[in-house]
Amino acid sequence: DHMHAVLNNGIEWQRWDIFYIRAGIRDIIFNRDLFHDTDKYKKYFSLAMSLGFSLDLSTVLKGKDIKLNYGFSNDKVGAGLDQQLDFVVSF
């Protein structure tokens, strides 16, 4: 009935051998309002921007492939910040 596509994208910059800086934009919605009801599309258009980093801990913890990721983004409705912290272990 109301088909749409959502675009999420970002970049990652390796500043040092073990440190990555990340930035992105998410929740860009493309639907028929973009062409048929542009006032409504502009009124309800919102996106979330995110920043974060990744730290490769494999040089600190020898023999382990572990990464620490942290990121935060604004809430789509402007009510605050969403945060995420995780560890990735590969084996």
Protein Blocks (a to p, Z undefined) as FASTA:
>chain_A
ZZcddddddddddfblmbccddddehiacdfklmmmmmlmmmmgccdddddddddfklmm
ghiacdddddddddfklpaccddddddddZZ
